[in-house]
Amino acid sequence: MKFRPIFFHMYTIRHSSYECLSFSFHLHSAFSCLFLFYYDFFNSLKSAFK
């Protein structure tokens, strides 16, 4: 895979959600990204209500 946009890598480094999107893109599956997103979301909720 030779085509790798620099701005894409900049965003993946800058924000974890973009990293998650690139991760699911390479796996050709959005479910992994959604799972990670909701997993982090519910973990942050649990820590907020402790």
N, CA, C and O atoms as a GROMACS GRO file, in nm:
protein
  200
    1MET      N    1   0.085  -0.120   0.000
    1MET     CA    2   0.000   0.000   0.000
    1MET      C    3   0.088   0.124   0.000
    1MET      O    4   0.140   0.165   0.104
    2LYS      N    5   0.105   0.184  -0.117
    2LYS     CA    6   0.197   0.297  -0.129
    2LYS      C    7   0.130   0.431  -0.097
    2LYS      O    8   0.196   0.523  -0.049
    3PHE      N    9  -0.001   0.441  -0.123
    3PHE     CA   10  -0.068   0.569  -0.104
    3PHE      C   11  -0.105   0.590   0.042
    3PHE      O   12  -0.198   0.529   0.094
    4ARG      N   13  -0.029   0.677   0.107
    4ARG     CA   14  -0.058   0.708   0.248
    4ARG      C   15  -0.055   0.859   0.267
    4ARG      O   16   0.053   0.918   0.276
    5PRO      N   17  -0.172   0.922   0.273
    5PRO     CA   18  -0.178   1.068   0.291
    5PRO      C   19  -0.118   1.110   0.425
    5PRO      O   20  -0.144   1.048   0.528
    6ILE      N   21  -0.040   1.215   0.422
    6ILE     CA   22   0.026   1.263   0.544
    6ILE      C   23  -0.078   1.319   0.642
    6ILE      O   24  -0.066   1.298   0.763
    7PHE      N   25  -0.178   1.389   0.591
    7PHE     CA   26  -0.278   1.449   0.679
    7PHE      C   27  -0.356   1.341   0.754
    7PHE      O   28  -0.400   1.361   0.867
    8PHE      N   29  -0.373   1.227   0.688
    8PHE     CA   30  -0.444   1.116   0.753
    8PHE      C   31  -0.368   1.067   0.875
    8PHE      O   32  -0.426   1.042   0.980
    9HIS      N   33  -0.236   1.053   0.860
    9HIS     CA   34  -0.153   1.010   0.972
    9HIS      C   35  -0.147   1.117   1.080
    9HIS      O   36  -0.141   1.086   1.199
   10MET      N   37  -0.148   1.242   1.039
   10MET     CA   38  -0.149   1.352   1.136
   10MET      C   39  -0.273   1.346   1.223
   10MET      O   40  -0.266   1.365   1.344
   11TYR      N   41  -0.387   1.318   1.160
   11TYR     CA   42  -0.511   1.310   1.237
   11TYR      C   43  -0.514   1.185   1.326
   11TYR      O   44  -0.565   1.190   1.438
   12THR      N   45  -0.459   1.075   1.277
   12THR     CA   46  -0.457   0.953   1.359
   12THR      C   47  -0.372   0.973   1.483
   12THR      O   48  -0.404   0.923   1.590
   13ILE      N   49  -0.263   1.047   1.467
   13ILE     CA   50  -0.177   1.075   1.582
   13ILE      C   51  -0.244   1.175   1.675
   13ILE      O   52  -0.230   1.166   1.797
   14ARG      N   53  -0.315   1.270   1.617
   14ARG     CA   54  -0.370   1.380   1.696
   14ARG      C   55  -0.491   1.336   1.779
   14ARG      O   56  -0.510   1.384   1.891
   15HIS      N   57  -0.573   1.247   1.725
   15HIS     CA   58  -0.695   1.210   1.796
   15HIS      C   59  -0.718   1.060   1.790
   15HIS      O   60  -0.699   0.998   1.686
   16SER      N   61  -0.759   1.001   1.903
   16SER     CA   62  -0.776   0.856   1.911
   16SER      C   63  -0.893   0.809   1.826
   16SER      O   64  -0.891   0.696   1.777
   17SER      N   65  -0.995   0.894   1.807
   17SER     CA   66  -1.110   0.853   1.727
   17SER      C   67  -1.070   0.835   1.581
   17SER      O   68  -1.117   0.743   1.514
   18TYR      N   69  -0.981   0.924   1.532
   18TYR     CA   70  -0.932   0.907   1.395
   18TYR      C   71  -0.845   0.781   1.385
   18TYR      O   72  -0.846   0.712   1.283
   19GLU      N   73  -0.770   0.753   1.492
   19GLU     CA   74  -0.690   0.632   1.494
   19GLU      C   75  -0.780   0.509   1.490
   19GLU      O   76  -0.749   0.410   1.425
   20CYS      N   77  -0.892   0.519   1.562
   20CYS     CA   78  -0.989   0.410   1.562
   20CYS      C   79  -1.050   0.392   1.424
   20CYS      O   80  -1.071   0.279   1.379
   21LEU      N   81  -1.079   0.503   1.357
   21LEU     CA   82  -1.136   0.495   1.223
   21LEU      C   83  -1.038   0.432   1.124
   21LEU      O   84  -1.076   0.350   1.041
   22SER      N   85  -0.912   0.471   1.135
   22SER     CA   86  -0.811   0.413   1.045
   22SER      C   87  -0.793   0.264   1.075
   22SER      O   88  -0.771   0.184   0.984
   23PHE      N   89  -0.803   0.229   1.204
   23PHE     CA   90  -0.790   0.089   1.245
   23PHE      C   91  -0.904   0.006   1.184
   23PHE      O   92  -0.880  -0.101   1.128
   24SER      N   93  -1.027   0.056   1.195
   24SER     CA   94  -1.142  -0.017   1.141
   24SER      C   95  -1.138  -0.016   0.988
   24SER      O   96  -1.186  -0.109   0.924
   25PHE      N   97  -1.081   0.091   0.930
   25PHE     CA   98  -1.070   0.098   0.785
   25PHE      C   99  -0.978  -0.012   0.732
   25PHE      O  100  -1.007  -0.076   0.631
   26HIS      N  101  -0.866  -0.032   0.802
   26HIS     CA  102  -0.773  -0.135   0.759
   26HIS      C  103  -0.832  -0.274   0.778
   26HIS      O  104  -0.800  -0.366   0.704
   27LEU      N  105  -0.918  -0.289   0.877
   27LEU     CA  106  -0.983  -0.419   0.900
   27LEU      C  107  -1.106  -0.435   0.813
   27LEU      O  108  -1.166  -0.542   0.809
   28HIS      N  109  -1.145  -0.328   0.743
   28HIS     CA  110  -1.267  -0.327   0.663
   28HIS      C  111  -1.388  -0.360   0.750
   28HIS      O  112  -1.478  -0.433   0.709
   29SER      N  113  -1.388  -0.305   0.871
   29SER     CA  114  -1.498  -0.331   0.963
   29SER      C  115  -1.518  -0.212   1.054
   29SER      O  116  -1.426  -0.168   1.122
   30ALA      N  117  -1.640  -0.159   1.055
   30ALA     CA  118  -1.671  -0.046   1.142
   30ALA      C  119  -1.711  -0.092   1.281
   30ALA      O  120  -1.717  -0.012   1.375
   31PHE      N  121  -1.739  -0.222   1.295
   31PHE     CA  122  -1.786  -0.272   1.424
   31PHE      C  123  -1.677  -0.261   1.530
   31PHE      O  124  -1.707  -0.234   1.647
   32SER      N  125  -1.553  -0.282   1.490
   32SER     CA  126  -1.443  -0.271   1.586
   32SER      C  127  -1.432  -0.129   1.640
   32SER      O  128  -1.408  -0.108   1.759
   33CYS      N  129  -1.451  -0.032   1.553
   33CYS     CA  130  -1.444   0.108   1.593
   33CYS      C  131  -1.560   0.142   1.686
   33CYS      O  132  -1.541   0.207   1.789
   34LEU      N  133  -1.680   0.098   1.649
   34LEU     CA  134  -1.798   0.125   1.731
   34LEU      C  135  -1.783   0.059   1.868
   34LEU      O  136  -1.818   0.118   1.970
   35PHE      N  137  -1.732  -0.063   1.869
   35PHE     CA  138  -1.712  -0.134   1.995
   35PHE      C  139  -1.615  -0.058   2.085
   35PHE      O  140  -1.643  -0.038   2.204
   36LEU      N  141  -1.502  -0.015   2.029
   36LEU     CA  142  -1.402   0.059   2.106
   36LEU      C  143  -1.459   0.191   2.155
   36LEU      O  144  -1.433   0.233   2.268
   37PHE      N  145  -1.536   0.258   2.069
   37PHE     CA  146  -1.594   0.387   2.106
   37PHE      C  147  -1.688   0.373   2.225
   37PHE      O  148  -1.676   0.446   2.323
   38TYR      N  149  -1.783   0.278   2.216
   38TYR     CA  150  -1.879   0.259   2.323
   38TYR      C  151  -1.814   0.202   2.448
   38TYR      O  152  -1.857   0.232   2.560
   39TYR      N  153  -1.710   0.122   2.430
   39TYR     CA  154  -1.638   0.068   2.545
   39TYR      C  155  -1.574   0.180   2.625
   39TYR      O  156  -1.586   0.185   2.748
   40ASP      N  157  -1.505   0.271   2.557
   40ASP     CA  158  -1.444   0.386   2.623
   40ASP      C  159  -1.551   0.478   2.681
   40ASP      O  160  -1.533   0.534   2.790
   41PHE      N  161  -1.662   0.494   2.609
   41PHE     CA  162  -1.770   0.582   2.652
   41PHE      C  163  -1.830   0.534   2.784
   41PHE      O  164  -1.847   0.612   2.878
   42PHE      N  165  -1.862   0.404   2.792
   42PHE     CA  166  -1.924   0.351   2.913
   42PHE      C  167  -1.823   0.344   3.028
   42PHE      O  168  -1.861   0.358   3.144
   43ASN      N  169  -1.697   0.324   2.996
   43ASN     CA  170  -1.595   0.326   3.101
   43ASN      C  171  -1.582   0.466   3.161
   43ASN      O  172  -1.566   0.479   3.282
   44SER      N  173  -1.590   0.568   3.079
   44SER     CA  174  -1.581   0.706   3.128
   44SER      C  175  -1.705   0.740   3.211
   44SER      O  176  -1.696   0.813   3.309
   45LEU      N  177  -1.822   0.686   3.170
   45LEU     CA  178  -1.944   0.707   3.248
   45LEU      C  179  -1.933   0.641   3.385
   45LEU      O  180  -1.970   0.700   3.487
   46LYS      N  181  -1.881   0.518   3.388
   46LYS     CA  182  -1.868   0.447   3.515
   46LYS      C  183  -1.772   0.519   3.608
   46LYS      O  184  -1.797   0.529   3.728
   47SER      N  185  -1.663   0.569   3.555
   47SER     CA  186  -1.565   0.640   3.637
   47SER      C  187  -1.622   0.774   3.684
   47SER      O  188  -1.583   0.823   3.790
   48ALA      N  189  -1.713   0.833   3.607
   48ALA     CA  190  -1.772   0.961   3.644
   48ALA      C  191  -1.872   0.945   3.759
   48ALA      O  192  -1.888   1.036   3.840
   49PHE      N  193  -1.938   0.831   3.765
   49PHE     CA  194  -2.042   0.810   3.867
   49PHE      C  195  -1.991   0.734   3.990
   49PHE      O  196  -2.070   0.697   4.076
   50LYS      N  197  -1.859   0.710   3.996
   50LYS     CA  198  -1.806   0.641   4.115
   50LYS      C  199  -1.807   0.734   4.236
   50LYS      O  200  -1.766   0.694   4.345
   0.00000   0.00000   0.00000
